[in-house]
């Protein structure tokens, strides 16, 4: 699952790298995913769109994933905010 999430992330335009993909299996049908995404842009709208695509693609491919938390870093070393999304349980 971790390798697939890394592949999904690297396939999204704007994501330069993905680091520290962690999964926590809370129950048989409930997985929490955390990761750090390195983005090449610092525009708020672009960041929201990119992370939204990442979250939706992860959940679409792995329906047991119920929560995704993404820590955003930028290529210039700046840090963005942590974004979390909850899907329907």
Phi, psi and omega in degrees: 000318181299314180297322179292320177296320176298318179296316178302312182298316182290344178273359181261128180300133180104338177267117182272328182203159175228137184226157170051053175282121180235142175236143175233119180271102185279330179199180184298334182234028184217110180236135175257133179239133171234146178200165176245125179248132177261120183253151180269355181233158181238018178279128186303313181298315179296320179297313180299317180295314181298312181291324176298318177297316180300310182300314182292325179290322178297312182293322179296321182280328183231084186298341178285347176286119183253337179220140178229126176243128183238123171267127184259129169240154178249155184301334180275004176097350178290156179251138173264189179270163176277135179238133176236147177226141175249133174264172178294135180261000000 
